[in-house]
């Protein structure tokens, strides 16, 4: 898996597509009243986890699973040494920038001090992000560089224009890194772990234990989930694979037992990024991927994944589309019908909206509108 271009693993694409679909669903559902507790994020100090609390870990898990394949592909294309790490650092920086902008657009802003609507600011930000990280198909690369430069200049201008706090004295800053930023840190640390271990299973296992021991650091806990994904990829796709399902079950059981042992000390909390939350989530992801791999890649029941592949191929753009839609609607003083904000209509709308957003990847991909860090 390290020295040749890997084949496309349909189960990984299916896992990524399902994760994006469910993420949009739970984010939409968060604004719906009257939903059961298990469909909402557990409170920070509840010592519990719910269905939505596993969605973010699934993103981290797929980052780790994809790491060996992505690195092998880049090395096969001739990226080694500084060229490889330049890509890793640039991708990390892009995720951090996107995360910080998105967080500041959600809270802490001061529109009066900025001089215009935060929703307009958000739309301009997403426009600049598209210019910077779009996948261009121009025959002359200079055109793409000009557009990227314009987008970067726009991001700098928007960062300087931002004001927050009651008196407008606060500048753009990482209040927290946002979901994309947290993924960016986990991606960077996972890339370093891949370089140190070259995906050796025992070495990854030791790093998972070390990261669990360092649970006071949020980034360590998130990286543990990504490393569990990396280990799962090695179990299924590297070396001797005859007992891969047995090993996957053993990994899931080991993670669950360790989570159970640590729960009395740390509790379970997504907000506090406790090790038990991370390990239980990783165990669930291992089992889900094993089931997907058996269904999609072994039994070849893959027809149903066709609708997920466009979103899986363009995940970053699909992720931010709901935020663009929200900002545009707020700017135009529009909203969805009130009946969709509660009960069964709200639940059905959240499902429908998620499907619509994921389906938008099809025309976007055909028009070659894609974001890639």
C-alpha positions in Angstrom: 0.0 0.0 0.0 3.0 2.3 0.4 4.8 1.9 -2.9 2.0 1.7 -5.5 -1.1 3.6 -6.4 -3.9 2.0 -4.4 -7.1 0.8 -5.9 -10.3 2.7 -5.1 -11.9 1.2 -2.0 -15.6 1.5 -2.4 -16.4 1.0 1.3 -14.2 4.0 2.2 -16.1 6.2 -0.3 -19.4 4.9 1.1 -18.3 5.6 4.7 -17.3 9.1 3.7 -20.6 9.7 1.8 -22.7 8.4 4.6 -20.9 10.5 7.2 -21.5 13.7 5.1 -25.1 12.8 4.7 -25.7 12.1 8.4 -23.7 15.2 9.4 -26.0 17.5 7.3 -29.0 15.7 8.8 -28.0 16.1 12.4 -26.9 19.7 11.9 -30.3 20.5 10.4 -32.1 18.6 13.1 -30.3 20.6 15.8 -32.7 23.5 15.0 -35.8 21.3 15.2 -37.8 21.3 18.5 -39.4 18.3 20.1 -36.9 15.7 19.1 -35.9 12.7 21.3 -32.8 13.2 23.4 -30.9 10.6 21.5 -31.1 12.8 18.4 -29.5 15.7 20.0 -25.9 16.2 21.3 -25.5 15.1 24.9 -24.9 18.0 27.3 -21.2 18.5 28.2 -21.4 17.1 31.7 -24.0 14.4 31.1 -21.6 11.4 31.1 -23.3 10.2 28.0 -23.2 10.1 24.2 -25.9 10.2 21.6 -26.2 9.4 17.9 -25.0 12.9 16.7 -22.0 12.6 19.0 -20.5 9.9 16.8 -20.7 11.9 13.5 -17.6 14.1 14.1 -15.6 11.1 15.2 -16.6 9.4 11.9 -15.0 12.3 10.1 -11.8 11.9 12.1 -11.9 8.1 11.6 -12.1 8.5 7.8 -9.2 10.9 7.9 -7.1 8.2 9.5 -8.3 5.5 7.2 -7.5 7.6 4.1 -4.1 8.6 5.3 -2.1 5.5 4.1 -3.7 5.5 0.7 -3.3 9.3 0.2 0.3 9.2 1.2 1.0 6.2 -1.0 -0.7 7.9 -4.0 1.4 11.1 -3.5 4.6 9.1 -3.2 3.7 7.1 -6.3 3.3 10.5 -8.1 6.8 11.5 -7.1 6.1 13.6 -4.0 8.8 12.9 -1.4 10.4 14.8 1.4 9.7 18.5 1.5 7.2 18.3 -1.4 5.1 15.8 0.5 5.2 17.8 3.7 4.5 21.0 1.9 1.2 19.5 0.9 0.5 18.3 4.4 1.2 21.7 5.9 -0.8 23.5 3.2 -3.8 21.3 3.7 -3.6 21.7 7.5 -3.3 25.5 7.2 -6.3 25.5 4.8 -8.5 23.6 7.3 -7.5 25.8 10.1 -8.2 29.0 8.2 -11.7 27.7 7.1 -12.4 26.5 10.6 -11.5 29.9 12.2 -13.5 31.9 9.7 -16.6 29.7 10.1 -16.4 29.9 13.9 -16.2 33.7 13.9 -19.2 33.9 11.6 -21.3 32.0 14.1 -20.8 34.0 17.3 -18.9 36.8 18.9 -19.1 39.2 15.9 -20.1 42.9 16.1 -21.9 43.9 12.9 -22.1 47.6 14.0 -18.3 47.8 14.3 -17.8 45.9 11.0 -20.0 48.2 9.1 -22.0 45.4 7.3 -23.9 42.2 7.9 -22.1 39.1 9.1 -24.0 37.2 6.6 -22.6 39.2 3.7 -19.2 38.8 5.3 -19.8 35.0 5.4 -20.8 34.9 1.7 -17.7 36.9 0.7 -15.6 34.5 2.8 -17.0 31.4 1.1 -16.6 33.1 -2.3 -12.9 33.8 -1.6 -12.5 30.2 -0.3 -13.8 28.9 -3.6 -11.3 31.0 -5.4 -8.4 29.8 -3.3 -9.2 26.1 -3.1 -11.1 25.4 -6.3 -9.9 22.7 -8.7 -9.2 24.6 -11.9 -9.0 23.2 -15.4 -7.5 26.1 -17.3 -4.9 25.2 -19.8 -2.9 28.2 -18.7 -1.9 27.7 -15.0 -1.3 31.4 -14.6 -5.1 32.1 -14.7 -5.6 29.8 -11.7 -2.8 31.5 -9.8 -4.3 34.9 -10.4 -7.7 33.7 -9.1 -6.1 32.1 -6.1 -4.2 35.3 -5.3 -7.5 37.3 -5.6 -9.2 34.9 -3.2 -6.3 35.0 -0.7 -6.3 38.8 -0.8 -10.0 38.7 -0.2 -9.5 36.5 2.9 -6.9 38.8 4.3 -9.2 41.8 3.7 -12.1 40.0 5.4 -10.0 39.0 8.3 -8.9 42.6 8.8 -12.5 43.8 8.5 -13.8 41.5 11.2 -14.7 42.9 14.5 -16.1 41.2 17.6 -16.9 41.7 21.2 -19.3 44.1 22.8 -17.2 47.1 22.0 -15.9 45.9 18.6 -12.3 45.7 19.7 -11.9 41.9 19.2 -10.2 40.8 15.9 -10.5 37.6 14.0 -9.1 34.9 16.3 -9.6 31.2 17.0 -12.2 31.2 19.7 -12.0 27.5 19.0 -10.8 25.9 15.8 -14.2 24.8 14.5 -14.9 21.3 13.2 -12.7 21.8 10.1 -9.9 23.2 12.2 -10.0 20.2 14.7 -9.9 17.9 11.7 -6.9 19.8 10.4 -4.9 19.3 13.6 -5.9 15.6 13.7 -4.8 15.3 10.0 -1.4 16.9 10.7 -0.7 14.7 13.8 -1.9 11.6 11.9 0.4 12.4 9.0 3.3 12.7 11.5 2.3 9.4 13.0 2.2 7.8 9.6 5.7 9.0 8.9 7.0 7.8 12.2 5.3 4.3 12.0 5.0 3.8 8.2 1.6 2.3 9.3 3.1 -0.5 11.3 0.2 -1.9 13.3 2.0 -2.3 16.7 3.5 1.1 16.5 0.1 2.7 15.7 -1.4 0.8 18.6 1.2 2.2 21.0 0.5 5.7 19.7 -3.2 5.2 20.3 -2.5 4.2 23.9 -0.1 7.2 24.3 -2.7 9.5 22.9 -5.3 8.1 25.3 -2.9 8.7 28.2 -2.5 12.3 27.0 -6.3 12.9 27.1 -5.9 16.2 28.9 -5.1 17.6 25.4 -8.1 17.8 23.1 -6.0 17.3 20.0 -4.6 14.1 21.3 -8.0 12.6 21.9 -9.1 13.6 18.3 -5.9 12.1 16.9 -6.6 8.9 18.7 -9.8 8.5 16.7 -7.9 9.1 13.4 -5.2 6.7 14.4 -7.9 4.0 15.0 -9.0 4.6 11.5 -5.4 4.3 10.3 -5.1 1.0 12.2 -8.4 -0.3 10.7 -7.1 0.5 7.2 -4.0 -1.6 7.9 -6.0 -4.5 9.3 -8.1 -4.7 6.1 -5.7 -3.7 3.4 -2.1 -4.4 4.4 -0.3 -7.7 4.9 -2.1 -10.9 5.8 -5.8 -10.3 5.5 -7.4 -13.7 6.1 -8.3 -12.9 9.7 -9.1 -9.2 9.1 -12.7 -9.4 10.4 -11.6 -11.2 13.5 -8.9 -8.6 14.0 -11.4 -5.8 13.5 -13.7 -7.3 16.0 -10.8 -7.6 18.4 -9.9 -4.0 17.9 -13.4 -2.8 18.4 -13.8 -4.9 21.6 -10.4 -3.7 22.9 -11.4 0.0 22.3 -14.8 -0.6 24.0 -13.2 -2.3 27.1 -10.6 0.5 27.4 -13.4 3.1 27.2 -15.4 1.3 29.9 -12.4 1.2 32.2 -11.7 4.9 31.7 -15.3 6.0 32.0 -15.3 6.2 35.9 -12.3 8.6 35.7 -13.1 10.8 32.8 -16.8 10.2 32.0 -18.2 10.4 28.4 -18.4 13.8 26.8 -18.0 14.9 23.2 -17.8 18.5 24.3 -14.9 17.8 26.7 -13.4 15.3 24.3 -13.0 12.6 26.9 -11.1 9.4 26.0 -14.1 7.2 26.7 -16.1 9.1 24.1 -13.3 8.9 21.6 -12.7 5.1 22.1 -16.4 4.2 22.1 -16.9 6.3 18.9 -13.8 4.6 17.3 -15.1 1.2 18.2 -18.5 2.0 16.5 -16.7 3.2 13.4 -14.6 0.0 13.2 -17.7 -2.1 13.3 -19.5 0.1 10.8 -16.6 0.0 8.3 -16.3 -3.7 8.7 -20.0 -4.1 7.8 -19.6 -1.7 4.8 -16.5 -3.5 3.5 -18.3 -6.9 3.7 -21.4 -5.5 1.9 -19.8 -3.2 -0.7 -16.4 -4.7 -1.5 -16.8 -8.4 -0.8 -20.5 -9.1 -1.6 -20.4 -6.4 -4.3 -23.8 -4.9 -3.2 -22.5 -1.5 -4.2 -25.3 -0.1 -6.5 -26.8 1.9 -3.6 -23.5 3.7 -3.1 -23.7 5.5 -6.5 -25.8 8.3 -5.0 -23.1 8.9 -2.3 -20.0 8.8 -4.5 -20.3 12.4 -5.9 -20.4 13.8 -2.3 -17.6 11.5 -1.2 -15.5 12.9 -4.1 -16.3 16.5 -3.2 -16.7 16.4 0.6 -15.4 19.9 1.5 -17.8 21.8 -0.8 -20.8 19.6 0.2 -19.9 20.3 3.9 -20.0 24.1 3.5 -23.1 24.3 1.2 -25.6 24.4 4.1 -23.6 27.3 5.6 -23.7 29.2 2.3 -27.4 28.6 2.0 -28.0 29.8 5.6 -26.0 32.9 5.1 -27.7 33.8 1.8 -31.2 33.2 3.3 -30.4 35.3 6.4 -29.0 38.1 4.2 -32.2 38.1 2.1 -34.4 37.8 5.3 -35.8 34.5 4.2 -36.5 31.4 6.3 -38.0 28.0 5.8 -41.7 27.5 6.9 -42.2 27.5 10.6 -43.9 24.1 10.5 -40.5 22.5 9.6 -39.0 23.7 12.9 -40.7 21.1 15.1 -41.9 17.5 15.4 -42.3 15.0 12.6 -42.4 17.6 9.9 -39.0 18.9 11.1 -37.5 15.4 11.2 -38.7 14.6 7.7 -37.4 18.0 6.5 -34.0 17.3 8.0 -33.8 14.0 6.2 -35.0 15.6 2.9 -32.7 18.6 3.2 -29.7 16.3 3.8 -30.5 14.3 0.7 -30.9 17.5 -1.4 -27.6 18.9 -0.3 -25.8 15.6 -1.0 -27.5 15.4 -4.4 -26.2 18.8 -5.3 -22.7 17.2 -5.6 -23.8 15.6 -8.9 -24.3 18.8 -10.9 -21.4 20.5 -9.1 -19.0 17.7 -10.1 -20.3 17.8 -13.7 -19.6 21.5 -13.8 -16.1 20.8 -12.3 -16.9 22.9 -9.3 -14.8 21.3 -6.6 -12.9 22.3 -3.5 -9.6 20.5 -2.7 -7.1 21.3 -0.1 
